[in-house]
Amino acid sequence: MTAPTALYARTHLDDHTLRQARRALHTARYWRQEASAPLSYYRPSQCHAWARQALTDAARLRRRLTALRALPGRYVTREQWSQTTARADGH
């Protein structure tokens, strides 16, 4: 007997990944504003580093989203999703 395969609705993964990408962009915008604030608690260089990291995360998530949208069908197996994310992340 084979083990049951986890199935994910593609629309759910699409929505979730898109929300994560938007959140990363919002975070990057926040840290850019924080870096230019005159009375910021954080050093501008550290704020810029966090903003760069958030932009990198957003780009990675957008690549995942593009790869996900290229998959056929309404459902994605756990194996397909892990292979898709690994390819999109450059692993």
Secondary structure, 3 states (H helix, E strand, C coil): CCCCCCEEEHHHHHHHHHHHHHHHHHHHHHHHHHHHCCCCCCCHHHHHHHHHHHHHHHHHHHHHHHHHHHCCCCEEEHHHHHHHHHHHCCC
